[in-house]
Amino acid sequence: MTAEFRAAHASGENWASVASELADLLEKEPLPEQALAFLYVTEALAEDLGSILTFLRSRLSIEHWTGTVGIGVCGSGRAYFGVPAASVMVAPFASDAFHVFEPLKVDADLDAPDLQKAIDRLQPIFGLVHGDPGAPESLGQLSELARMGSTYLVGGIASGERGAPQIADRVVGGGLSGVLFDANTSVQVGISQACTPVGPVHRVTEGREGIVSTLDDRPALDVLKEELESDGGEHSMASGRYHAALMVPGSDTGDFVVRNLMGIDPHNHMIAISDDVEAGDAIRFVRRDGAAAEQDLRRMLGELQTRLPGKPRGALYCSCVARGPHLFGTESREMMIIRDELGDLPLTGFYGNGEICNDRFYGYTGVLTLFM
């Protein structure tokens, strides 16, 4: 009989009460003899992450761990923000079916012998990564790491103003860490960007760095104004609801990355966005609000279900600090939607400072991984 995934989440007054409740919940049924455990804690417990890890490792007799700190953490149908809380999932993977790696050196090529040896052995097609917000330059390694093993990556950037700890079998920090899984690991991944397009895709005909001068040979600001007016948002340019979506070259699914509209130049009819652009780039404008967020999340979940070969065994959700109650109205609404659509699965995850899907860094997204 195939071993089951197990998950638990808890909040409490301090790290000891939270860790003890997690252990009690997980020990209600026998745990697998070999496993990988995912552990996410809220910022209130960041300084206690080592104590929590030591306690749970001893109590549950699980050697291998991965995880990090988020502004919030989540479980099936539940999320926690602003309180001491933690979420754990125990996945019954054999110890030779994955490789936990510590933060990679930012100033060197990804030539760590242990990592290369693991890639050669596992031939991974899927990996989980956590990033340190105190080392943003490490994000430049994403594409190289994905390319090394032809690996599809998911994950997120931890939450913390001056850096945040990660777990790679021990508490670490300072770059990208995570887990690579062997080629027999079967997953399905969905991404929700909480957006509704408000106009067609345009081509940047003049632009450099973050300044867009013309779109389709027309003043960029004029194009933006027209589309917001057609969306009923002529007075909402400063509301934060509207963003620029940069289309991903070569994507056959219309994939895009969302960037903020940073400013406008009414005199020169230009706009500024929070990313580099150049002539030839494809761009469109999108609206993000509660209604769009729920609609897009349900769309993603529906599409994901059409690809499922069977019932998922467990789930991992990496979401953005700007989602959760900010977009969905209440603390747990986002997680309740996922549970309503997919059922009550063992699930863990966190709300961080950016999300990772494939070899790209996103914002405002929810990345859901289902283990089959």
Buried (B, 14 or more C-beta within 10 A) or exposed (E): EEBBBBBBBBBBEEBEEBBBBBBEBBEEEEBBEBBBBBBBBBBBBBEBBEBBBEBBBEBBEBEBBBBBBBBBBBBBBBBBBEBBBBBBBBBBBBEEBBBBBBBBBBEEEBEBEEBEEBBEEBBBBBBBBBBBBBBBEBBEBBBEBBEBBEBBBBBBBBBBEEBBBBBBBBBBBBBBBBBBBBEEBBBBBBBBBBBBBBBEBBBBBBBEEBBBBBBEEEBBBEBBBBBBEEBEBEEBBEEEBBBBBBBBEEEEEEBBBBBBBEBBBEEEBBBBBBBEBEEEBBBBBBBBBEEBBBBBBBEBBEEBBEEEEEEBBBBBBBBBBBBBBBBBEEBBBBBBBBBEBBEEBBBBBBBBBBBBBBBBBBBBBBBBBBBE
